[in-house]
Amino acid sequence: MQRFVDNVLAVTKDGVSSFNKFIHELSVDSDTSSEDYSSAEEDIDGLCPASPLSQNSQFSHANSFTKNTGYWTGWPMFLLSWILFPVRFLLGLPLRLCHLFYSRDSATSSVRGRRKPSRLCSFARVHRTTDRRRGVIEDLHLAIEMFIESIFDFFHKAAHFLLSPSEVKRVLYRWFSSQSRGNEDTYGLSDACVPTATLGENDPTLTERKTTFHQSLNTDARTCQDVITELGYPYEAIRVITSDGYVLLLERIPRRDSRKAVYLQHGILDSSMGWVSNGIVGSPAFAAYDQGFDVFLGNFRGLVSRDHVDKNISSRKYWRYSVNEHGVEDIPAMIEKIHQVKTAELKISQPELEEERNGDQPYKLCAISHSLGGAAMLMYVITRHIEEKPHRLSRLILLSPAGFHHDSPLPLTAMEYLVLLLAPVLGPIVPGLYIPTRFFRMLVNKLARDFHNYPAVGGLVQTLMSYVVGGDSSNWVGVLGLPHYNMNDMPGLSFYVVHHLAQIKHEKKFIMYDYGSASANMALYGSPKPLDLGEYYGVIDIPVDLVAGKKDNVIRPTMVQEHQRLMKDAGVDVSYKEYEYAHLDFTFSHHEELLAYVMSRLLLVQAAQKQPCNQKASRSTEKAK
């Protein structure tokens, strides 16, 4: 519209009015008015980020609005825009009619002989420009600008129709003639063939592919599968059902013929996305795959989708689980599925490799766990020994593992007493802590984008959230913007998991869940009190690597050292390492030194892989003698 005003008021170098020039260029302006707004970068097909943590929204914010700065320079245009704001509803019908007329004009050339872009292509460019993730404030800002622009666009086209009656006749003629060929909805925008540049195997030429345009709420709802496949890695999803009926998703970056595998288990309010969120360079899952490992990504129970064999399970029943169920139900089910899959595949791909006579498995399996996943993994190993069942693991790498929490900041201590006091009331009323509706999940995700795009607001929220968890400096706001916190599904938290952690903190011991009565505990544990897992560390028969963060205020280094002390006293082969990290830095931040250390511990198992074969050969030699 700035160009519209400039043309009306402009005077040529000769001092002659340029009104005729304005009429001459008016049709050209109408042709290109939709292009001005959508003049952002055209390579949107390359928008797949290297990782979900990339800041696409900030670039989109700067790119989409700075392009339109020329529209609103000068106070007269700003004043006029707000004077015309109340007439929106009165002008709605003529505006739609004018858009309809122009959308039918896909084959007419302008006065200068240029081909007019169709309304579909124009909308496609605008959609692609704004397809990056935006926050709530950005959406309101953009909607207001688009609305005001549409009002001026109406007057622009109305002036053109009044001054060019012949053009109106041609538009009406083409419109009615196109009606006879079939009515295609301009505003539906279902499927459209859009020319896109693709890299072929032989000739990277311009080809056409079918792309579906749809109205997007600008939230990133990619799954772990999307991230893995976008980066060019293979993917497999395995459905696992626990003995108590929960349906778990075990995801995999398969290397089927490999005799070494790694199982990665996330922590609280997280998912398998945490292990791939830093892209190819900084993610443990991709690093392990590149080192020749068959990679399995576990997911605990606890999603708002409530996957269960009983499709009608109530919310109260679904969320009725503690850390116990993670350690004695979820992990055993996933590791047994891994064993079943690996054994079957290796028999097919390498038939010469048979299981050892003493029952050894034909592969080595390591586990990497973070936070609550580390506590559940220790619980799994100990309880499997108590039940006299194989745990099938060769090494444990525990990143800031839960289990001991008595050395914690004041906010967490206050939360401990509050949960223990209100547990009898809150348990039945609020069995799970989660966002139940798609709208509010979408709102949380979009607000997270606002926190990124407005540093002052984001800094305030980051400070408040860090104080809630004891001053931990992790990127809490950044994690909320990750794809697994989307409108379709989101990790939740059982109240009984929180209650269990409060019991552990209060007792200053790594205990299993206390059901509140001696009889209930006796039925499950064979004693009136829950098992103290720290007393059973002597049954751990595999190497354990403990990693702590000096800046971690959720699980302080002293609490990880408590694990180390008990394991050393019990004769466990344990190592300990500290880094200058906060709690979430172990998964959601890219740290080369941490990744290198974790990979170095994994590769120790590779050297041990040949030991059973050597032992078998020595036994055969002794028998021959």
C-alpha positions as CSV (number, residue, x, y, z in Angstrom):
1,M,0.0,0.0,0.0
2,Q,3.0,2.3,0.4
3,R,3.5,2.0,-3.3
4,F,-0.1,2.8,-3.9
5,V,0.2,6.1,-2.0
6,D,3.5,6.9,-3.6
7,N,2.1,6.5,-7.1
8,V,-0.9,8.7,-6.3
9,L,1.2,11.5,-4.9
10,A,4.2,11.1,-7.1
11,V,5.3,13.7,-9.6
12,T,7.6,13.0,-12.5
13,K,10.9,14.7,-13.2
14,D,9.2,16.9,-15.8
15,G,6.7,18.2,-13.2
16,V,3.8,16.4,-15.0
17,S,1.3,14.5,-12.8
18,S,1.9,10.7,-12.9
19,F,-1.8,9.8,-12.5
20,N,-1.8,8.1,-15.9
21,K,1.3,6.2,-15.0
22,F,-0.5,5.1,-11.8
23,I,-3.5,3.8,-13.8
24,H,-1.0,2.0,-16.2
25,E,0.8,0.3,-13.3
26,L,-2.3,-0.5,-11.2
27,S,-2.8,-3.9,-12.7
28,V,0.8,-4.7,-12.3
29,D,0.6,-3.8,-8.6
30,S,-2.4,-6.1,-8.2
31,D,-0.4,-8.8,-9.8
32,T,2.5,-8.5,-7.5
33,S,0.8,-7.4,-4.2
34,S,0.6,-11.0,-3.0
35,E,4.3,-11.6,-3.8
36,D,5.6,-8.8,-1.6
37,Y,4.4,-10.5,1.6
38,S,5.7,-13.9,0.6
39,S,9.1,-12.8,-0.5
40,A,10.9,-14.8,2.2
41,E,13.5,-17.4,1.3
42,E,12.4,-19.8,-1.3
43,D,14.3,-22.9,-0.1
44,I,11.7,-23.9,2.4
45,D,12.0,-27.5,1.3
46,G,15.3,-27.5,3.1
47,L,13.7,-26.6,6.4
48,C,14.4,-30.0,8.1
49,P,16.7,-28.9,10.9
50,A,19.7,-30.7,12.0
51,S,18.0,-31.2,15.3
52,P,14.8,-30.3,17.1
53,L,16.7,-27.7,19.1
54,S,17.4,-25.4,16.2
55,Q,15.9,-22.0,16.6
56,N,13.8,-21.8,13.5
57,S,11.2,-19.6,15.1
58,Q,13.6,-16.7,15.7
59,F,14.7,-16.6,12.1
60,S,11.1,-16.9,10.9
61,H,10.1,-14.0,13.2
62,A,12.8,-11.7,11.8
63,N,12.3,-12.8,8.2
64,S,8.6,-12.5,8.0
65,F,8.1,-9.1,9.6
66,T,11.1,-7.2,8.4
67,K,10.0,-7.9,4.8
68,N,6.8,-5.9,5.5
69,T,8.4,-2.9,7.1
70,G,7.9,-0.8,4.0
71,Y,4.1,-1.1,4.2
72,W,3.8,0.8,7.4
73,T,6.4,3.6,7.2
74,G,5.0,7.0,8.1
75,W,2.3,8.0,10.5
76,P,-0.4,8.7,7.9
77,M,-0.6,5.1,6.9
78,F,-0.6,3.9,10.5
79,L,-3.4,6.3,11.4
80,L,-5.5,5.4,8.4
81,S,-5.1,1.7,9.1
82,W,-6.6,2.0,12.6
83,I,-9.4,4.3,11.4
84,L,-10.4,1.6,8.9
85,F,-10.2,-1.2,11.5
86,P,-13.9,-1.2,12.6
87,V,-15.2,-1.6,9.0
88,R,-13.8,-5.1,8.8
89,F,-17.2,-6.9,8.8
90,L,-18.8,-4.4,6.4
91,L,-16.0,-5.0,3.9
92,G,-15.7,-8.8,4.3
93,L,-18.1,-9.7,1.5
94,P,-16.7,-7.4,-1.2
95,L,-13.2,-8.4,-0.2
96,R,-14.0,-12.1,-0.6
97,L,-15.7,-11.4,-4.0
98,C,-12.7,-9.5,-5.3
99,H,-10.4,-12.3,-4.2
100,L,-12.6,-14.8,-5.9
101,F,-12.5,-12.8,-9.2
102,Y,-8.7,-12.6,-9.1
103,S,-8.3,-16.2,-8.2
104,R,-10.0,-17.2,-11.4
105,D,-7.5,-15.2,-13.4
106,S,-4.7,-17.7,-13.9
107,A,-3.9,-17.2,-17.6
108,T,-4.1,-13.5,-18.2
109,S,-1.0,-11.3,-18.8
110,S,-0.6,-7.9,-17.3
111,V,-0.2,-4.6,-19.2
112,R,3.6,-5.3,-19.2
113,G,3.1,-8.8,-20.6
114,R,3.8,-10.6,-17.3
115,R,1.9,-13.7,-16.3
116,K,-0.2,-13.3,-13.3
117,P,0.5,-15.8,-10.5
118,S,-2.5,-17.8,-9.4
119,R,-4.0,-17.2,-6.0
120,L,-3.2,-20.8,-5.1
121,C,0.5,-20.3,-5.8
122,S,0.4,-17.0,-3.9
123,F,-1.2,-18.6,-0.9
124,A,1.4,-21.4,-1.1
125,R,4.2,-19.0,-0.9
126,V,2.7,-17.2,2.1
127,H,2.0,-20.5,3.8
128,R,5.5,-21.7,3.2
129,T,6.9,-18.5,4.6
130,T,4.9,-18.8,7.8
131,D,5.2,-22.5,8.1
132,R,7.9,-22.2,10.7
133,R,6.9,-22.4,14.3
134,R,5.5,-19.2,15.8
135,G,4.3,-18.3,19.2
136,V,1.0,-16.9,20.4
137,I,2.2,-13.2,20.4
138,E,3.6,-13.6,16.9
139,D,0.4,-15.1,15.7
140,L,-1.6,-12.2,17.0
141,H,0.9,-9.7,15.5
142,L,0.8,-11.5,12.1
143,A,-3.0,-11.7,12.1
144,I,-3.5,-8.0,12.8
145,E,-1.0,-7.1,10.0
146,M,-2.7,-9.4,7.5
147,F,-6.1,-8.1,8.4
148,I,-5.1,-4.4,7.9
149,E,-3.4,-5.3,4.7
150,S,-6.5,-7.0,3.4
151,I,-8.5,-3.8,3.9
152,F,-6.1,-1.7,1.9
153,D,-6.0,-4.5,-0.7
154,F,-9.7,-4.2,-1.1
155,F,-9.6,-0.5,-1.9
156,H,-6.7,-1.2,-4.2
157,K,-8.7,-3.6,-6.3
158,A,-11.9,-1.6,-6.0
159,A,-10.1,1.4,-7.5
160,H,-8.7,-0.8,-10.3
161,F,-12.2,-2.1,-11.1
162,L,-13.8,1.4,-11.2
163,L,-11.1,2.8,-13.4
164,S,-11.0,-0.2,-15.7
165,P,-14.5,-1.4,-16.5
166,S,-13.3,-3.5,-19.4
167,E,-11.2,-5.5,-17.0
168,V,-14.3,-6.2,-14.9
169,K,-16.0,-7.6,-18.0
170,R,-13.1,-9.9,-18.8
171,V,-12.9,-11.2,-15.2
172,L,-16.7,-11.9,-15.1
173,Y,-16.5,-13.6,-18.5
174,R,-13.6,-15.9,-17.5
175,W,-15.3,-16.6,-14.1
176,F,-18.6,-17.7,-15.6
177,S,-16.8,-19.7,-18.3
178,S,-14.7,-21.5,-15.7
179,Q,-17.8,-22.3,-13.7
180,S,-19.0,-24.4,-16.6
181,R,-15.7,-26.4,-16.6
182,G,-16.2,-27.2,-12.9
183,N,-16.1,-25.3,-9.7
184,E,-12.9,-25.6,-7.7
185,D,-12.8,-24.2,-4.2
186,T,-10.2,-21.4,-4.0
187,Y,-10.0,-21.5,-0.2
188,G,-10.0,-25.3,0.3
189,L,-6.4,-25.7,-0.9
190,S,-6.4,-29.5,-0.5
191,D,-3.7,-31.0,-2.7
192,A,-1.6,-29.1,-5.2
193,C,1.3,-29.9,-7.3
194,V,4.1,-27.6,-6.5
195,P,7.4,-27.5,-8.4
196,T,10.2,-28.3,-5.9
197,A,13.9,-28.8,-6.3
198,T,14.8,-32.4,-5.5
199,L,18.2,-34.1,-5.6
200,G,17.8,-37.1,-7.8
201,E,20.3,-39.9,-8.1
202,N,21.4,-38.9,-11.6
203,D,20.1,-35.5,-12.5
204,P,19.1,-32.9,-9.8
205,T,16.5,-31.3,-12.0
206,L,13.3,-29.5,-11.1
207,T,10.5,-32.0,-10.7
208,E,7.0,-31.9,-9.5
209,R,5.8,-33.6,-6.5
210,K,2.4,-33.7,-4.8
211,T,2.4,-31.6,-1.6
212,T,-0.5,-31.3,0.8
213,F,-1.1,-27.8,2.1
214,H,-3.1,-27.5,5.3
215,Q,-3.8,-25.0,7.9
216,S,-1.1,-25.4,10.5
217,L,-1.1,-24.2,14.1
218,N,2.7,-23.9,13.8
219,T,3.7,-26.4,16.5
220,D,6.4,-28.9,15.9
221,A,4.8,-32.3,16.3
222,R,7.6,-34.4,14.8
223,T,8.1,-37.8,16.4
224,C,11.4,-39.5,17.1
225,Q,10.8,-41.5,13.9
226,D,10.6,-38.2,11.9
227,V,13.9,-36.9,13.4
228,I,15.7,-40.2,12.7
229,T,14.5,-40.6,9.2
230,E,15.0,-36.9,8.3
231,L,18.7,-37.3,9.2
232,G,19.0,-40.4,6.9
233,Y,19.1,-43.2,9.5
234,P,17.1,-46.4,9.4
235,Y,14.2,-46.7,11.8
236,E,12.1,-49.4,13.3
237,A,9.2,-49.3,15.8
238,I,8.6,-52.3,18.1
239,R,5.4,-52.6,20.1
240,V,6.0,-54.0,23.6
241,I,3.3,-55.1,26.1
242,T,4.2,-55.3,29.8
243,S,2.8,-58.1,32.0
244,D,0.3,-55.5,33.5
245,G,-1.0,-54.5,30.1
246,Y,0.8,-51.3,29.3
247,V,1.7,-50.8,25.7
248,L,5.2,-49.3,25.3
249,L,7.0,-48.1,22.2
250,L,10.5,-49.5,21.8
251,E,12.2,-47.5,18.9
252,R,15.3,-48.7,17.1
253,I,18.0,-47.5,14.7
254,P,18.7,-51.0,13.4
255,R,22.0,-52.6,12.6
256,R,20.7,-56.1,12.4
257,D,23.9,-58.0,11.9
258,S,25.7,-56.3,14.8
259,R,26.7,-58.4,17.8
260,K,26.8,-55.3,20.1
261,A,23.7,-53.4,21.0
262,V,22.9,-50.4,23.3
263,Y,19.7,-49.6,25.1
264,L,19.0,-46.0,26.0
265,Q,16.5,-45.2,28.7
266,H,15.2,-41.6,29.3
267,G,14.3,-40.0,32.6
268,I,11.3,-38.2,34.1
269,L,9.0,-36.3,31.8
270,D,11.1,-37.2,28.9
271,S,11.0,-39.7,26.0
272,S,13.3,-41.2,23.4
273,M,13.5,-37.8,21.7
274,G,16.1,-36.8,24.3
275,W,18.6,-39.2,22.8
276,V,18.3,-37.8,19.2
277,S,17.5,-34.1,19.9
278,N,21.0,-32.8,19.2
279,G,21.2,-34.1,15.7
280,I,23.8,-36.2,14.1
281,V,26.9,-34.6,15.8
282,G,25.7,-34.4,19.4
283,S,23.3,-37.2,20.0
284,P,24.3,-40.5,21.8
285,A,22.0,-42.6,19.7
286,F,23.5,-41.5,16.4
287,A,27.1,-41.7,17.8
288,A,26.5,-45.3,19.0
289,Y,25.1,-46.3,15.7
290,D,28.0,-44.8,13.9
291,Q,30.3,-46.9,16.1
292,G,28.6,-50.1,14.9
293,F,26.0,-50.6,17.7
294,D,22.4,-51.7,17.2
295,V,20.5,-48.9,19.0
296,F,17.3,-49.4,21.0
297,L,15.5,-46.4,22.5
298,G,13.1,-47.2,25.3
299,N,10.0,-45.3,26.3
300,F,8.5,-45.6,29.8
301,R,4.8,-45.7,30.4
302,G,3.2,-42.4,31.0
303,L,1.8,-40.6,27.9
304,V,-1.4,-38.6,27.7
305,S,-2.5,-41.1,25.0
306,R,-2.7,-43.8,27.7
307,D,-1.6,-46.7,25.6
308,H,-2.9,-49.9,27.2
309,V,-4.4,-53.2,26.1
310,D,-7.6,-52.0,27.9
311,K,-8.7,-49.2,25.6
312,N,-11.3,-48.1,28.1
313,I,-8.9,-47.9,31.1
314,S,-9.7,-45.0,33.4
315,S,-7.3,-42.2,34.1
316,R,-7.1,-43.1,37.8
317,K,-6.2,-46.7,37.0
318,Y,-3.7,-45.9,34.2
319,W,-1.6,-43.5,36.3
320,R,-1.5,-45.8,39.3
321,Y,2.2,-46.8,39.2
322,S,5.4,-45.8,40.9
323,V,9.1,-46.1,40.0
324,N,8.7,-49.8,40.9
325,E,6.7,-50.4,37.7
326,H,9.4,-48.7,35.6
327,G,12.1,-51.0,37.0
328,V,10.2,-54.3,37.3
329,E,7.7,-54.1,34.4
330,D,8.8,-51.6,31.7
331,I,12.5,-52.3,31.5
332,P,12.2,-56.1,31.7
333,A,9.6,-56.1,28.9
334,M,11.7,-54.0,26.6
335,I,15.0,-55.9,27.3
336,E,13.3,-59.2,26.8
337,K,12.0,-58.0,23.5
338,I,15.5,-56.8,22.5
339,H,16.8,-60.3,23.3
340,Q,14.1,-62.0,21.3
341,V,14.7,-59.7,18.3
342,K,18.5,-59.9,18.4
343,T,18.7,-63.6,18.9
344,A,16.3,-64.3,16.0
345,E,18.1,-61.9,13.6
346,L,21.6,-63.1,14.4
347,K,20.5,-66.7,13.8
348,I,19.3,-65.7,10.3
349,S,22.1,-63.4,9.3
350,Q,25.0,-65.3,11.0
351,P,23.9,-69.0,11.2
352,E,27.4,-70.0,12.2
353,L,27.0,-68.1,15.5
354,E,25.3,-70.2,18.0
355,E,24.6,-69.6,21.6
356,E,27.3,-70.8,24.0
357,R,26.7,-74.1,25.7
358,N,26.5,-72.4,29.0
359,G,23.7,-70.2,27.8
360,D,25.5,-67.0,26.9
361,Q,23.7,-64.7,24.5
362,P,25.3,-64.1,21.0
363,Y,25.4,-60.3,21.5
364,K,26.5,-57.8,24.1
365,L,23.9,-55.3,25.4
366,C,24.9,-52.1,27.2
367,A,22.5,-49.6,28.8
368,I,22.7,-45.8,29.0
369,S,20.3,-44.2,31.4
370,H,19.6,-40.7,32.6
371,S,18.1,-39.5,35.9
372,L,15.0,-41.6,36.8
373,G,16.0,-44.1,34.1
374,G,19.2,-44.7,36.0
375,A,17.3,-45.5,39.2
376,A,14.9,-47.8,37.3
377,M,17.9,-49.6,35.7
378,L,19.6,-50.3,39.0
379,M,16.3,-51.6,40.3
380,Y,15.9,-53.8,37.3
381,V,19.4,-55.4,37.7
382,I,18.9,-56.0,41.4
383,T,15.4,-57.4,41.2
384,R,16.3,-59.7,38.3
385,H,19.1,-61.2,40.5
386,I,16.6,-61.6,43.4
387,E,14.2,-63.4,41.0
388,E,17.1,-65.5,39.6
389,K,16.5,-64.3,36.1
390,P,19.2,-63.0,33.6
391,H,19.4,-59.3,33.2
392,R,21.2,-59.7,29.8
393,L,23.3,-56.5,30.3
394,S,27.1,-56.2,29.9
395,R,27.6,-52.6,31.2
396,L,25.7,-49.7,32.8
397,I,26.4,-46.1,32.0
398,L,24.3,-43.9,34.4
399,L,24.1,-40.2,33.8
400,S,23.1,-38.3,36.9
401,P,21.1,-41.3,38.2
402,A,18.3,-40.9,40.7
403,G,18.1,-43.0,43.9
404,F,19.4,-40.7,46.6
405,H,18.0,-37.2,47.1
406,H,18.4,-36.2,50.8
407,D,21.0,-33.6,49.8
408,S,18.8,-31.2,47.8
409,P,17.8,-27.6,47.7
410,L,15.1,-26.0,49.9
411,P,12.4,-25.9,47.2
412,L,12.6,-29.7,46.7
413,T,12.7,-30.3,50.4
414,A,9.5,-28.2,50.8
415,M,7.9,-30.2,48.0
416,E,8.9,-33.5,49.7
417,Y,7.0,-32.6,52.9
418,L,4.0,-31.3,50.9
419,V,3.7,-34.4,48.9
420,L,4.0,-36.8,51.9
421,L,1.4,-34.7,53.8
422,L,-1.1,-34.5,51.0
423,A,-0.6,-37.9,49.4
424,P,-3.7,-39.6,50.9
425,V,-5.8,-36.8,49.4
426,L,-4.0,-36.0,46.2
427,G,-3.4,-39.6,45.1
428,P,-7.1,-40.5,44.3
429,I,-7.9,-37.0,43.1
430,V,-4.9,-36.2,40.9
431,P,-3.4,-39.6,39.9
432,G,-1.4,-38.1,37.0
433,L,0.2,-34.7,36.3
434,Y,-0.3,-34.0,32.6
435,I,-2.1,-31.7,30.2
436,P,-5.3,-33.5,29.1
437,T,-6.5,-31.4,26.1
438,R,-5.0,-30.8,22.7
439,F,-5.7,-27.0,23.0
440,F,-3.7,-26.5,26.2
441,R,-0.9,-28.7,25.0
442,M,-0.7,-26.6,21.8
443,L,-0.8,-23.4,23.9
444,V,2.1,-24.6,26.1
445,N,4.1,-25.4,23.0
446,K,3.4,-22.1,21.3
447,L,4.2,-20.2,24.5
448,A,7.5,-21.9,24.6
449,R,8.2,-20.3,21.2
450,D,7.3,-16.9,22.6
451,F,9.8,-17.5,25.4
452,H,12.5,-18.1,22.8
453,N,11.5,-15.1,20.6
454,Y,11.3,-12.6,23.4
455,P,14.5,-13.0,25.5
456,A,13.2,-10.9,28.4
457,V,10.1,-13.1,28.9
458,G,12.1,-16.3,28.3
459,G,14.7,-15.3,30.8
460,L,12.0,-14.6,33.4
461,V,10.4,-18.0,32.9
462,Q,13.7,-19.7,32.9
463,T,14.6,-18.1,36.2
464,L,11.3,-19.1,37.8
465,M,11.5,-22.7,36.6
466,S,15.1,-23.1,37.7
467,Y,14.2,-21.8,41.2
468,V,11.3,-24.4,41.4
469,V,13.8,-27.2,40.9
470,G,16.4,-25.7,43.2
471,G,18.3,-23.3,41.0
472,D,19.4,-25.8,38.4
473,S,20.6,-23.9,35.3
474,S,19.4,-26.3,32.7
475,N,17.6,-25.0,29.6
476,W,14.1,-25.7,30.9
477,V,12.4,-23.3,28.5
478,G,14.2,-24.9,25.5
479,V,13.1,-28.4,26.5
480,L,9.5,-27.3,26.5
481,G,9.9,-26.3,22.9
482,L,11.0,-29.8,21.8
483,P,8.8,-31.8,19.5
484,H,7.7,-34.4,22.1
485,Y,5.9,-31.6,23.9
486,N,3.2,-31.1,21.2
487,M,-0.5,-31.0,20.9
488,N,-0.9,-34.7,19.9
489,D,0.9,-36.4,22.7
490,M,3.1,-35.4,25.7
491,P,4.9,-37.2,28.5
492,G,3.0,-37.1,31.8
493,L,3.9,-37.9,35.4
494,S,2.2,-40.2,37.8
495,F,1.6,-38.7,41.2
496,Y,2.8,-42.0,42.7
497,V,6.2,-41.6,41.0
498,V,6.5,-38.2,42.7
499,H,5.3,-39.8,46.0
500,H,7.9,-42.6,45.6
501,L,10.7,-40.0,45.1
502,A,9.5,-38.1,48.2
503,Q,9.7,-41.4,50.2
504,I,13.2,-42.0,49.0
505,K,14.3,-38.5,49.9
506,H,12.6,-38.7,53.3
507,E,14.1,-42.1,54.2
508,K,17.6,-41.1,52.8
509,K,17.7,-44.6,51.3
510,F,17.2,-46.0,47.8
511,I,14.0,-47.9,48.6
512,M,11.2,-49.4,46.6
513,Y,7.7,-48.0,47.0
514,D,6.2,-48.1,50.4
515,Y,2.5,-49.0,50.0
516,G,1.7,-47.7,53.5
517,S,0.9,-50.8,55.3
518,A,2.9,-53.7,56.6
519,S,0.5,-56.3,55.1
520,A,0.8,-54.8,51.6
521,N,4.6,-54.6,51.8
522,M,4.8,-58.1,53.2
523,A,2.8,-59.4,50.2
524,L,5.1,-57.8,47.7
525,Y,8.5,-57.7,49.4
526,G,8.3,-60.4,52.0
527,S,9.0,-57.9,54.7
528,P,6.9,-55.2,56.4
529,K,9.1,-52.5,55.0
530,P,10.1,-51.9,51.3
531,L,13.4,-53.3,50.0
532,D,16.4,-51.1,50.5
533,L,18.1,-51.5,47.2
534,G,21.4,-50.0,48.4
535,E,21.8,-53.1,50.6
536,Y,21.7,-55.3,47.5
537,Y,24.4,-53.5,45.4
538,G,26.6,-56.6,45.9
539,V,24.6,-58.6,43.4
540,I,25.5,-56.2,40.5
541,D,27.9,-58.3,38.5
542,I,28.7,-55.9,35.6
543,P,30.7,-52.7,35.3
544,V,28.9,-49.4,36.2
545,D,30.0,-46.0,35.1
546,L,28.5,-43.1,37.1
547,V,28.5,-39.5,35.7
548,A,27.5,-36.4,37.7
549,G,27.1,-32.7,37.0
550,K,28.7,-30.1,39.2
551,K,26.0,-27.6,38.3
552,D,23.2,-30.2,38.7
553,N,20.9,-29.1,41.5
554,V,18.3,-31.7,40.8
555,I,20.6,-34.6,41.6
556,R,23.7,-33.2,43.2
557,P,27.1,-34.9,42.8
558,T,27.1,-35.9,46.4
559,M,24.0,-38.1,45.7
560,V,25.7,-39.8,42.7
561,Q,28.7,-40.3,45.0
562,E,26.4,-42.1,47.4
563,H,25.8,-44.7,44.7
564,Q,29.6,-45.0,44.1
565,R,30.3,-45.4,47.8
566,L,27.8,-48.2,48.3
567,M,29.0,-50.0,45.1
568,K,32.6,-49.8,46.1
569,D,31.8,-51.2,49.5
570,A,29.9,-54.0,47.8
571,G,32.8,-54.8,45.5
572,V,31.2,-53.6,42.3
573,D,33.4,-52.5,39.4
574,V,32.4,-48.8,39.4
575,S,33.9,-45.6,37.9
576,Y,32.9,-42.0,38.6
577,K,33.2,-38.9,36.5
578,E,32.1,-35.3,37.0
579,Y,31.5,-32.5,34.4
580,E,30.4,-28.9,34.6
581,Y,26.9,-29.7,33.6
582,A,23.4,-29.1,34.9
583,H,20.7,-31.8,35.0
584,L,19.3,-31.6,31.5
585,D,22.7,-31.0,29.9
586,F,23.3,-34.8,29.8
587,T,20.7,-35.3,27.1
588,F,19.5,-32.0,25.7
589,S,22.8,-30.2,25.2
590,H,25.7,-30.9,22.9
591,H,28.9,-31.6,24.8
592,E,31.7,-33.3,22.9
593,E,33.6,-34.4,26.0
594,L,30.6,-36.1,27.5
595,L,29.8,-37.9,24.2
596,A,33.4,-39.0,23.8
597,Y,33.5,-40.4,27.3
598,V,30.2,-42.3,26.9
599,M,31.4,-43.8,23.6
600,S,34.7,-44.8,25.2
601,R,32.9,-46.7,27.9
602,L,30.7,-48.4,25.3
603,L,33.7,-49.5,23.3
604,L,35.2,-51.3,26.3
605,V,32.5,-53.9,25.8
606,Q,33.6,-54.4,22.2
607,A,37.0,-55.6,23.5
608,A,35.2,-57.9,25.9
609,Q,33.1,-59.4,23.1
610,K,35.7,-61.9,22.1
611,Q,36.3,-63.3,25.5
612,P,33.6,-66.0,25.5
613,C,35.0,-67.3,22.2
614,N,38.5,-67.4,23.6
615,Q,37.3,-69.1,26.7
616,K,35.4,-71.7,24.6
617,A,38.5,-72.3,22.5
618,S,40.7,-72.8,25.6
619,R,38.1,-75.2,27.1
620,S,38.2,-77.2,23.8
621,T,42.0,-77.3,23.9
622,E,42.0,-78.6,27.5
623,K,39.5,-81.3,26.6
624,A,41.7,-82.3,23.6
625,K,44.7,-82.7,25.9
